């Protein structure tokens, strides 16, 4: 057995989310040492240990989005059936498929900006709140960044000299090594037209990704009082290279004063996270 340490986001007080260290025992499926490409990053993933996890109720027909929970395996025997599909189950604390929250940018990569306001910080705050809301509803959610660092720092296997390429490759690799149900990537938009505002969701050219995008877009439009439409994100690496339903959520326009106020206040960040969470819940209810 291997004793690893990972960072966990507590399930209380969304406004003061912080990382804590605790021991976690992980069963190894062979005598060979773990060679997970993203093992260094996994030591910092914000995921609750198996011992503290619980099985959420199953979705029932007609269940409202306020009470629905995630449609994950309801028993250990059901989860074990997925070992063939996900042979790495025994190497990390993810016995069920998870919602992978991809926190855009980080570290040296600040993303878009306005003065001293950086996209990477907004992405992290919104993602933390989204994580908390999903966990509260019984979903198994994971953040791939729980602090201000670049994912490229943990990529010690990709040979590219480009930090950006190593960052993207690390995000893709995590979605392969962690049994993932859907990927929700959190970002902030920017436009030369300062009147452009509201959330915009980009999706893959496949049905479930489109359904997830529409569900989240509907909630963001209600929040911002807009009629924005979802868009197929053809040029985006994450959408083009992952096999599971994935969306990129542009949570608002940094370039618009009204959106910027929403994006930079605790109240606004909480409202954005709630809108995205409600969209995700509606998506699973519709399956």
Rosetta blueprint (number, residue, H / E / L):
1 X L
2 X E
3 X E
4 X E
5 X E
6 X E
7 X E
8 X E
9 X E
10 X L
11 X L
12 X L
13 X L
14 X H
15 X H
16 X H
17 X L
18 X L
19 X E
20 X E
21 X E
22 X E
23 X E
24 X E
25 X E
26 X E
27 X L
28 X L
29 X L
30 X L
31 X L
32 X L
33 X L
34 X L
35 X L
36 X L
37 X L
38 X L
39 X H
40 X H
41 X H
42 X H
43 X L
44 X L
45 X L
46 X E
47 X L
48 X L
49 X L
50 X H
51 X H
52 X H
53 X L
54 X L
55 X L
56 X L
57 X L
58 X L
59 X L
60 X L
61 X L
62 X L
63 X L
64 X L
65 X L
66 X L
67 X L
68 X L
69 X L
70 X L
71 X L
72 X L
73 X L
74 X L
75 X L
76 X H
77 X H
78 X H
79 X H
80 X H
81 X L
82 X L
83 X L
84 X L
85 X L
86 X L
87 X L
88 X L
89 X H
90 X H
91 X H
92 X L
93 X L
94 X L
95 X L
96 X L
97 X L
98 X E
99 X E
100 X E
101 X E
102 X E
103 X E
104 X L
105 X L
106 X E
107 X L
108 X L
109 X E
110 X L
111 X L
112 X L
113 X E
114 X E
115 X L
116 X L
117 X E
118 X E
119 X H
120 X H
121 X H
122 X H
123 X H
124 X H
125 X H
126 X H
127 X H
128 X H
129 X H
130 X H
131 X H
132 X H
133 X H
134 X H
135 X H
136 X H
137 X L
138 X L
139 X L
140 X L
141 X E
142 X E
143 X E
144 X L
145 X L
146 X L
147 X L
148 X L
149 X L
150 X L
151 X H
152 X H
153 X H
154 X H
155 X L
156 X L
157 X L
158 X L
159 X L
160 X L
161 X L
162 X L
163 X H
164 X H
165 X H
166 X H
167 X H
168 X H
169 X H
170 X H
171 X H
172 X H
173 X H
174 X H
175 X H
176 X H
177 X H
178 X L
179 X L
180 X E
181 X E
182 X E
183 X E
184 X E
185 X E
186 X E
187 X E
188 X E
189 X E
190 X L
191 X L
192 X L
193 X L
194 X L
195 X L
196 X L
197 X L
198 X L
199 X L
200 X E
201 X E
202 X E
203 X E
204 X L
205 X L
206 X L
207 X H
208 X H
209 X H
210 X H
211 X H
212 X H
213 X H
214 X H
215 X H
216 X H
217 X H
218 X H
219 X H
220 X H
221 X H
222 X H
223 X H
224 X H
225 X L
226 X L
227 X L
228 X L
229 X L
230 X L
231 X E
232 X E
233 X L
234 X L
235 X L
236 X L
237 X H
238 X H
239 X H
240 X H
241 X H
242 X L
243 X L
244 X L
245 X E
246 X E
247 X E
248 X E
249 X E
250 X E
251 X E
252 X E
253 X E
254 X L
255 X L
256 X L
257 X H
258 X H
259 X H
260 X H
261 X H
262 X H
263 X H
264 X H
265 X L
266 X H
267 X H
268 X H
269 X H
270 X H
271 X H
272 X H
273 X H
274 X H
275 X H
276 X H
277 X H
278 X H
279 X H
280 X H
281 X H
282 X H
283 X H
284 X H
285 X H
286 X H
287 X L
